[in-house]
Amino acid sequence: MDVNGTVAEGFEPVREAFARNFETLGDRGAAVAVYRDGRKVADLWAGTKDVDGTAPWERGTAQVVRSATKGVAAAVPLLLHRRGLLDLDAPVAEYWPEFKARGKERVLVRHVLGHRAGLPVLDRPLSPREALDPAKGPEALAAQAPAWEPGSAHGYHALTYGWLLDELVRRVTGQGAGEWIAAHVAGPLGAEFWLGLPAAEEAAGRAGRVGRLDGPEPSSGAVLRARPKRAVTEAYADPGSLTRRAFAAISPFPDQNDPAYRATALPATNGTATADGLARVYAALIGEVDGVRLFDENTARLARAEESAGPDRVLVVNTRFGLGFMLHGSASPFLSPDSFGHPGRGGSLGFADPASGIAFGYVTNGFRKTVTADPRAQALVRAVRESLTLGA
């Protein structure tokens, strides 16, 4: 496999691990980017643009990054909080009055961001067409009763997180999260991240085709640990479980290669990004990138302050969340306990590690069955750690 791009001196292990992902872990097309203290130290890509095609992956090829979208979207409420526009301890209904129905008057903004709102499922899932209407998801959640007492426990809001966040941003700013990111995050940074792929970028063929990677799953040192009383596999197999219902809040799930899907802003699932775009955003959350810094020190500390930890009622493993970001832990290992970010189901990953100054982005067109700790991304994280250990 020909690997394109460059690595800075000392980060050669990242190139070696990236090549091995194609040789032994089945990657078809992928890219990885790493920044350190605002400077790019790795920028690599290889394989095919489409998971089922032959055209080569090029510099600037973007892919749908699934739930890695959540991490970039999480920056928006924290930036609004920093500007004094959003109180994290206020009830959601203060900004969105219709939301308080059916026992949700005590749901706080921080409960939404920490996956503690009790709203991971919908009693009636949305159809693909309804999911592309920005009003339908919030309307359904306003009418939904919580699955548990808000604030008393946490469980991954796999799809509903996006509608909750998007409507909060819209009520506060008059813009959806995708518009706000374009104007205040990706735009100023020159980052190739879109929540709602613009028609011009779609017409230019920026996004590759994604799909499942079939065949045996490669082994990984980072495995989801099931709680003793209920195995992860059982939760996913049970149609009545919170796990199955959370991931089926849209049913059937839309075609992720449909331009109409990519053009819609679903802050939980459908950001389109290059590896550099993902890493560049995270680099600006912990430092300055070409004169632009998004988070100050206080906001960066807030991002990684633990909101939820322990048994996750949806993922059925122990997870850790800050305010919208996943935190380093057994279910989703990042670089160090100081890291915050978000994986995308099946492969992609973005995170920042303030302790080392590292920001990381990995995107792929081939989705495995993994939820939070894909072996390919983890191999690259280990290679970054090795580079730092060797003195890079």
Disulfide bonds with the S-S distance in Angstrom:
none
